[in-house]
């Protein structure tokens, strides 16, 4: 969603990932950190372009998907599973191979 940033904790690795729609959001965040906290920050572009929250009626199916795709998995601040993808094709492929999983542009409210 435009104007919204998200923080993701990757399943593998320790660096947090900031997700944003457009680089302007990253620039705004860097400026706010500098202004409010007096800290200079630098952000690096990552390899992922798309995030999709995951949901499934069968928890085991979701768990199996997460285990098989750990290199592209993260959690949001609420601990919800998120698939990080390099391209729209990756999302389409994952959807076609996993019909019992919902790949959501916006997180479901519980």
ChimeraX attribute file (.defattr): number of C-alpha atoms within 10 A of each C-alpha:
attribute: neighborCount
match mode: 1-to-1
recipient: residues
	/A:1	9
	/A:2	8
	/A:3	11
	/A:4	10
	/A:5	15
	/A:6	13
	/A:7	14
	/A:8	23
	/A:9	19
	/A:10	21
	/A:11	17
	/A:12	11
	/A:13	9
	/A:14	8
	/A:15	9
	/A:16	13
	/A:17	19
	/A:18	15
	/A:19	20
	/A:20	19
	/A:21	15
	/A:22	12
	/A:23	11
	/A:24	11
	/A:25	16
	/A:26	18
	/A:27	13
	/A:28	12
	/A:29	14
	/A:30	16
	/A:31	16
	/A:32	14
	/A:33	14
	/A:34	13
	/A:35	11
	/A:36	8
	/A:37	9
	/A:38	10
	/A:39	12
	/A:40	11
	/A:41	10
	/A:42	8
	/A:43	10
	/A:44	7
	/A:45	9
	/A:46	10
	/A:47	10
	/A:48	14
	/A:49	14
	/A:50	18
	/A:51	25
	/A:52	18
	/A:53	20
	/A:54	21
	/A:55	19
	/A:56	14
	/A:57	10
	/A:58	10
	/A:59	11
	/A:60	10
	/A:61	14
	/A:62	18
	/A:63	13
	/A:64	10
	/A:65	17
	/A:66	19
	/A:67	11
	/A:68	10
	/A:69	14
	/A:70	13
	/A:71	14
	/A:72	17
	/A:73	24
	/A:74	26
	/A:75	19
	/A:76	17
	/A:77	11
	/A:78	7
	/A:79	10
	/A:80	14
	/A:81	23
	/A:82	25
	/A:83	24
	/A:84	24
	/A:85	18
	/A:86	14
	/A:87	13
	/A:88	12
	/A:89	10
	/A:90	13
	/A:91	17
	/A:92	12
	/A:93	10
	/A:94	16
	/A:95	14
	/A:96	11
	/A:97	9
	/A:98	14
	/A:99	10
	/A:100	14
	/A:101	19
	/A:102	15
	/A:103	21
	/A:104	14
	/A:105	12
	/A:106	11
	/A:107	15
	/A:108	10
	/A:109	4
	/A:110	3
